[in-house]
Amino acid sequence: MNAGTGFQEVKQRFIQADIDEKITIYTTTQGLTVEEFKELLKHFPLQHLDKLERAMA
């Protein structure tokens, strides 16, 4: 992933996505840093974290 703009595009898509799309983006996007994954999680509804955890198992 190219630095900066690539992540910003992913982040915008993630913010606008519904829960299932957010999970897909989070679990299939490669090349992100730990900090970038943490940034995405800031835009994930906490009440659905269990669904994300199941998808990652």
C-alpha positions, 0 to 999 in steps of 0.5 A: 500500500502506498503511504498516505493516500492509499490508507486515506482511501481505505479509511474513507471507504471504511467510514462510509461502509456498513458493518459487514463492509467494515468487517470485510475491509478490516479483515482483507486489506493488506499492507496496513501498519498496526497504527493504521488498523488502530485508526480504522477501529476508531471508526468501528461501532463498539457494540459490533466488536464481537462480530469483528472478532468472530470474523478474524478467528 
